[in-house]
């Protein structure tokens, strides 16, 4: 068992308080960077099986004959774009302020 005894004088505690961080102006971040997940595009490209032909590249016409899929043109795949979940479609992400650690405030002993 470890016991830590901390002695704080009332004067030193009363003169300390939280102040808005000057480095980030209270925002919690001081700069932004290009989102590494989507390369700044705000979207992610996913290649999925074509929903019309089921990834076969062909479909049957009304007579039962095979024909090239009219949606994927025989490529069997389709490109689907989704909003990047890392940056919520903004294309950039905030870098936490190094001074306040992203809190927007710093504790200053006066």
N, C-alpha and C positions, 0 to 999 in steps of 0.2 A: 504494500500500500504506500502510495506516494502522497505526501501532504505538502502543498505549496501555500505559503503564507505571503500574501501580497499586502504591502502597506502603502496606502495612498493618502496623502494629506488632503484635506478638504480644499485648501487653497489651490493646489496644483490641479485638482480635478475640476474645480469650478471655473478655472481660467481656460480650460481646453474645450474645444467644441468642433463640430463639423462645419466645414466651409465648402462652397462650391469649388470644384477643381478648375484651376485656371488653364491647365493644359488642354482640356477638352471642352471647356465652357459648360460643364455640367451635363454633357450629352452621354458620357461614358465611353465614347470612342473619339479618337483624334484624327483618324484617316480611314479611308476605304481602300479596298483592293478588288481587283477583278476576281469574281467568283471562280475558284478552281474546279468546281464540279461541272459547270456549264460553259467555261471559258468566256464568260461575260455575255453570253447570248440570251440568258434568261430562260432558255428552254433546253430540254434534253431530247435527243433523238433516239428513239427505240425502233428497232426493226422487228416486226412481228409477222406471223403467218397471215396471209391474206384471208380476211373473214368471209369473202364471197366464195372462194374455191377451196377453203380449208387448207391452204398450203400445197395444193396439188398442181397448180398452174393451168388447170383446164377445168371446164365445167361441161355439163351435158345440155344440149339444146332440147327443144320440145320433142324432137324425134329420137333422142337418146344418143345422138352422135357427139363425140368429143369436139370441143372447140376451145380456142385459147380464151382464158379468163378475161372478161372485159374490164375488170377492175385493176388487176396487177399485170395484165398483158403477158401472162405466162412466167413472170419472174418468181412466183410463189410467195413473195414477201411484200410487205407494205411498211412504209415509214410512218411512224406515229410520233408526234411531238407532244411532250408534256411540260408543264411549268416546272422549273427547277425547284426542288424542295429546300435546297440549301440557302438560296437567296430570295425565294418567293417571287421569282421572275424579274428581279431588279437588275441582275447581271453583275452586281457587286455586293460585297459583304463588309461589314464594319469591323475594324481592327480595335480590340479593347485598348483603352488608354493605359499606357504604362505607369502613369503617375498614380491614378486612383484605382486601377485594376478593373475598370468598367463600371464602377459604382457611381461616378459623377460627383462624389464628395470625398474630401480628405479630412482626416482628424489632425488638428494642429494644436500642439501644446504652446501656450503663450507664456 
